[in-house]
Amino acid sequence: PPADDLADEMEDVDFDDEGAEEPDAEAWETEDDEGVEEGMEAQDDSEVTFSLHSASVFCVSLDPKTNTLAVTGGEDDKAFVWRVSDGELLFECSGHKDSVTCAGFSHDSVFVATGDMSGLIKVWRVDTKEEVWSFEVGDLEWMEWHPQAHVLLAGTADGNSWMWKIPSGDCKTFQGPACPATCGRILPDGKRAVVGYEDGTMRIWDLKQGTSLHVLKGQDGHQDPLTCVASNQDGSLIMTGSVDCHAKLVNSATGKVVCVFKMESMAPKAPAGEGEEAESNSVESLGFCNVMPLAAVGYLDGTLAIYDLSTQTLRHKCQHESGIVQLLWEESSAVVYTCSLDGAVRLWDARSGKMISEYRGHSAEILDFAVNKDASIVVTTSGDHQAKVFCVQRPDR
């Protein structure tokens, strides 16, 4: 049913007190339950809703230069560039043949790149709305723009990472192990990239030479696939997260593991009985604070862990009722944002470990989100086929 009809129907629904444990929290496992899950809030705190997608919206990025444009990609094989202020469509990035799982603007907002699961990557010039380049690789795992140049890096399921100059298309490949390159990040110096793989290894690549500077494997690597990787502001430290529930802090110059963060309570769960699924947990997202020596790690079981890097200890545990999908730090404060499978965005004060505020409006899990530079708006995408813009100006500003 159209969202408006749903909203009308929701007016008549009695919601239990917020925070009441839902007996069937497992309902999140099901994907075919269209519409509003039981216990989902009918409230909508968003300012703008973008609803041109006709299936789950997997990814969103804001244009870095002005923060006025968003690009979203979805399961409907479509990507759109639209205005954040009013949700007005600027143009459609047409021609994809599979779910668009990666989308982002170049550092100067001149280009926007969209990539689908089958490996078709397209680049558009934003001002002319014209496609300027496209290329097909193997199944796409991740894609990211260079922080200072018109250069695109992508990782694929065959273990390769690809780098192109845009729009000339000059190309270089970095051969990983024969398993998917599951996550990657160009370091702030623009000269190196860190790539994580499904076999638990991590490599730091020299982008110019095409050689690997450091390889972490065995005890230094992870026991399970890497899920995410981040670096601090000057690129001296890297953090990797994995399905093995460990987050590793690595010195990017030496390639040495500085410390391993593992949640104490995260001992392997008791084996599941007949017909039950074992509860799984993993590191889903992580990031460094720019203004204090803190790092945040978000887990699938809903734990947000704030670690103190100077003492290498756990500072706070912030519990969510459902899994964390992604986290982001504010650029210039110790505030960390989380989005989760319960469809809410939350702001946390990493110094106190207290929640500052919570925003709702989606009727399904949030799959990706972006925060603008001055931390006044958050743009979210969801399994409910919508993207939403939330104003999050805080009273203490």
C-alpha positions in Angstrom: 0.0 0.0 0.0 1.2 3.6 -0.6 3.0 5.2 2.3 0.1 7.6 2.9 -2.5 4.9 3.3 -0.1 3.1 5.6 0.3 6.2 7.6 -3.5 6.6 7.9 -3.8 3.0 9.0 -1.1 3.5 11.5 -3.0 6.4 13.2 -5.5 3.8 14.5 -2.9 1.4 15.8 -2.2 1.2 19.5 1.5 1.1 20.2 2.8 -0.5 23.3 5.0 1.6 25.6 8.3 2.2 23.9 11.1 0.0 25.2 8.8 -2.9 25.9 10.6 -6.1 24.8 9.1 -7.5 21.7 8.8 -11.3 22.2 9.5 -11.8 18.5 12.6 -9.7 18.0 13.5 -12.4 15.5 10.9 -11.0 13.2 13.8 -9.0 11.8 15.1 -12.1 10.1 12.2 -12.1 7.7 12.5 -10.1 4.5 9.2 -10.7 2.9 7.1 -9.0 5.6 6.3 -5.8 3.7 5.1 -2.8 5.6 5.4 -2.0 9.2 6.8 -4.5 11.6 5.1 -5.0 14.9 6.5 -2.6 17.5 7.7 -0.2 14.8 7.0 3.4 15.6 4.6 5.3 13.5 6.3 8.5 14.3 8.2 10.3 11.6 10.9 12.8 12.7 12.2 13.3 9.2 12.0 16.6 7.2 12.1 15.2 3.7 11.3 11.7 2.3 12.7 10.6 -1.1 10.5 7.8 -2.4 11.4 7.2 -6.0 13.0 3.8 -5.3 10.7 0.8 -5.6 12.7 -1.6 -3.5 15.2 -1.5 -0.6 17.6 1.4 -0.7 21.1 0.1 0.0 23.5 3.1 -0.1 23.7 6.9 0.2 26.4 9.5 0.0 26.3 13.3 0.2 28.3 15.5 -2.1 31.4 16.6 -0.1 31.7 20.1 -1.5 28.2 21.6 -0.7 26.4 18.8 1.1 23.3 19.8 -0.8 23.0 16.7 -3.0 22.5 13.0 -2.2 23.0 9.9 -4.3 21.1 6.7 -3.4 21.2 3.3 -4.9 18.8 0.4 -4.5 17.6 -3.1 -5.1 15.5 -1.8 -7.9 18.7 -1.5 -10.1 18.4 2.3 -9.9 20.5 5.2 -8.6 19.3 8.7 -8.2 20.9 12.1 -7.5 18.6 14.4 -5.6 18.4 17.6 -3.6 18.6 17.1 0.1 16.6 20.3 0.9 13.4 19.1 -0.8 13.9 15.6 -2.2 13.8 17.0 -5.8 15.3 14.6 -8.4 18.2 16.0 -10.2 18.8 13.0 -12.5 18.7 9.2 -12.6 21.9 7.3 -13.1 20.3 4.9 -15.6 21.6 1.7 -17.2 22.3 -0.6 -14.2 21.3 -4.3 -14.5 21.6 -5.3 -10.9 21.1 -3.9 -7.4 23.1 -0.6 -7.0 25.1 -1.2 -3.8 27.8 1.5 -4.1 27.4 5.2 -4.9 29.5 8.2 -4.1 30.7 11.7 -5.2 34.3 12.6 -6.0 36.1 14.8 -3.5 35.2 18.0 -5.3 31.6 16.9 -6.2 32.3 17.1 -9.9 31.6 13.4 -10.5 29.3 10.8 -9.1 30.0 7.1 -9.4 27.4 4.3 -9.1 28.2 0.5 -8.9 26.0 -2.5 -9.1 26.4 -6.0 -7.6 27.2 -7.5 -11.0 30.2 -5.2 -11.3 29.0 -2.5 -13.7 30.4 0.9 -12.5 29.3 4.2 -14.1 30.5 7.7 -13.6 28.4 10.8 -14.3 29.4 14.4 -14.5 27.1 16.1 -12.0 26.7 19.5 -13.7 25.9 18.1 -17.2 24.1 15.0 -15.8 25.9 13.0 -18.5 27.6 9.6 -18.2 31.4 10.1 -18.8 32.8 6.6 -18.1 31.7 3.0 -17.4 33.5 -0.3 -16.8 32.6 -3.8 -15.9 34.5 -5.8 -13.3 33.6 -9.0 -11.4 31.0 -9.0 -8.7 31.4 -5.7 -6.8 32.1 -5.7 -3.1 32.9 -2.0 -2.4 33.9 1.2 -4.2 35.4 4.5 -3.0 36.8 7.7 -4.4 40.3 9.0 -3.8 40.3 11.8 -1.2 42.2 14.3 -3.4 42.0 13.1 -7.0 39.6 11.9 -9.7 40.6 8.3 -9.0 38.2 5.5 -8.2 39.1 2.3 -6.2 36.9 -0.8 -6.1 37.2 -4.3 -4.7 35.7 -7.4 -6.3 34.7 -10.9 -5.3 37.7 -12.4 -7.2 40.0 -10.8 -4.7 41.2 -8.0 -7.0 41.1 -4.3 -6.3 40.9 -2.0 -9.2 42.0 1.6 -9.6 41.0 4.0 -12.4 41.7 7.5 -13.4 38.4 9.2 -14.3 37.4 10.0 -17.0 40.5 8.6 -18.9 40.0 5.1 -17.5 43.7 4.4 -17.0 43.6 1.3 -14.9 45.7 -0.6 -12.4 44.8 -3.8 -10.5 46.0 -5.1 -7.1 45.9 -8.8 -6.9 44.7 -10.1 -3.5 44.2 -13.7 -2.4 41.7 -15.8 -4.4 38.8 -14.7 -2.3 36.6 -11.6 -2.1 38.1 -8.2 -1.3 35.4 -7.5 1.3 36.2 -3.9 2.3 38.7 -1.2 1.5 39.7 2.3 2.3 42.2 4.8 0.8 44.4 6.2 3.5 44.3 10.0 4.1 47.8 10.5 2.4 46.2 9.3 -0.8 49.3 7.1 -1.5 48.2 3.9 0.2 45.0 1.8 0.6 44.1 -0.8 3.1 42.0 -3.8 1.8 40.4 -6.5 3.9 39.7 -10.0 2.5 37.3 -12.9 3.2 40.1 -15.2 4.3 40.8 -12.8 7.3 43.9 -11.2 5.8 44.5 -7.5 5.4 46.9 -5.8 3.0 48.2 -2.3 2.8 48.9 -1.3 -0.8 51.2 1.3 -2.3 48.9 2.7 -4.9 51.6 4.2 -7.1 53.8 1.1 -7.2 51.0 -1.4 -7.2 52.9 -3.4 -4.5 51.7 -4.6 -1.1 53.6 -2.9 1.7 52.3 -5.1 4.5 50.2 -8.3 4.8 48.5 -9.3 8.0 47.6 -12.9 8.1 47.6 -15.9 10.5 47.6 -14.6 14.1 48.0 -11.0 12.9 45.0 -11.3 10.7 41.5 -12.2 11.5 40.0 -15.7 11.9 37.0 -14.8 9.8 36.1 -12.4 6.9 36.8 -8.7 7.4 33.7 -6.6 7.4 35.0 -3.1 7.7 38.1 -1.0 7.9 38.8 2.6 9.0 41.7 4.9 9.6 42.3 7.9 11.9 42.6 11.4 10.6 46.3 11.3 9.8 46.3 7.7 8.6 48.8 6.6 11.2 46.3 4.1 12.7 44.0 1.6 10.9 41.3 -0.4 12.5 39.8 -3.6 11.0 36.6 -5.4 12.0 35.6 -8.9 11.3 33.0 -11.6 11.6 35.2 -13.0 14.4 34.0 -10.2 16.6 37.5 -8.7 17.0 38.6 -5.2 16.1 42.3 -4.8 15.5 44.3 -1.6 15.8 47.2 -1.5 13.3 50.1 0.9 12.9 49.9 1.7 9.2 53.6 2.5 8.9 54.9 -0.7 10.4 52.0 -3.0 9.6 52.1 -4.2 13.2 49.0 -5.0 15.3 49.0 -2.5 18.2 46.1 -4.1 20.1 43.1 -6.3 19.7 39.7 -5.2 21.1 37.4 -8.1 21.8 34.2 -7.9 23.8 34.4 -10.0 26.9 30.8 -11.1 26.9 31.1 -12.2 23.4 32.1 -15.8 24.1 30.7 -18.1 21.4 27.0 -18.7 22.1 25.7 -22.1 23.2 25.1 -24.3 20.2 21.6 -24.0 18.8 19.1 -26.8 19.4 17.4 -28.7 16.6 15.8 -26.3 14.1 17.2 -23.2 15.9 19.7 -20.9 14.4 22.8 -20.1 16.4 22.9 -16.4 17.3 25.6 -14.8 15.3 27.6 -11.7 16.1 30.2 -9.7 14.2 31.8 -6.3 14.0 29.6 -4.3 11.5 31.2 -0.9 11.5 33.9 1.1 13.2 35.5 4.6 13.2 37.9 7.0 14.9 37.0 10.2 16.7 38.8 13.2 15.3 38.9 15.3 18.6 39.7 12.7 21.2 41.7 9.4 21.3 38.6 7.3 21.0 37.3 4.7 18.6 33.8 3.2 18.2 32.9 -0.3 17.2 29.4 -1.4 16.3 28.3 -5.0 16.6 25.5 -7.1 15.1 24.2 -7.9 18.6 23.5 -4.2 19.1 26.5 -3.3 21.2 28.2 0.1 20.6 31.6 -0.1 22.2 33.7 3.1 22.8 37.4 2.3 23.3 40.0 4.6 24.7 43.0 4.4 22.4 45.5 5.9 24.9 44.8 3.2 27.5 43.5 0.6 25.0 40.5 -0.1 27.3 36.8 -0.2 26.9 35.3 3.1 28.0 31.6 2.6 27.4 29.1 0.0 26.2 26.0 1.5 24.7 23.3 -1.2 24.2 20.9 -1.1 21.2 17.9 -3.5 21.1 18.8 -4.6 17.6 21.9 -4.9 15.5 24.0 -1.9 14.5 24.3 -1.5 10.7 26.7 1.4 10.6 28.2 4.1 12.8 29.7 7.5 11.9 31.6 10.1 14.1 30.8 13.8 13.9 33.7 15.6 12.2 34.5 17.9 15.1 33.1 16.5 18.3 33.0 13.3 20.4 29.5 12.4 19.1 28.9 9.1 17.4 25.8 8.3 15.3 24.5 4.8 14.9 21.8 3.4 12.6 20.3 0.0 13.4 17.9 -2.8 12.3 15.1 -1.2 14.4 14.9 1.7 11.9 16.2 4.4 14.3 19.2 6.8 14.2 20.8 7.5 17.5 23.3 10.1 18.7 25.7 9.1 21.5 28.0 11.2 23.6 31.2 9.2 23.6 32.5 10.9 26.7 29.6 9.9 28.9 28.3 7.0 27.0 24.8 8.5 27.1 22.4 8.7 24.3 21.8 12.3 23.2 18.8 11.8 20.9 17.0 9.3 18.7 15.2 9.8 15.4 12.6 7.6 13.8 10.6 7.5 10.6 11.4 4.3 8.8 9.2 1.3 8.9 12.0 -1.1 8.2 15.8 -1.4 9.0 18.1 1.4 8.1 20.7 0.1 5.6 23.0 3.1 5.2 23.3 6.7 6.3 25.4 9.8 5.9 26.0 12.9 8.1 26.7 16.3 6.6 29.9 18.3 7.5 28.4 20.6 10.2 26.4 17.6 11.6 23.0 19.4 11.1 21.4 16.7 8.9 21.4 12.9 8.6 20.3 11.2 5.4 19.2 7.5 5.8 18.2 4.7 3.5 16.0 1.8 4.4 14.5 -1.5 3.5 11.2 0.4 3.4 12.1 1.7 -0.1 12.7 5.2 1.2 15.5 7.7 1.9 14.9 10.3 4.6 16.5 13.5 5.7 16.5 14.3 9.5 17.5 17.6 11.0 19.6 16.9 14.0 20.7 20.3 15.2 21.4 19.9 18.9 20.4 22.3 21.6 23.9 22.6 22.9 25.2 24.1 19.6 
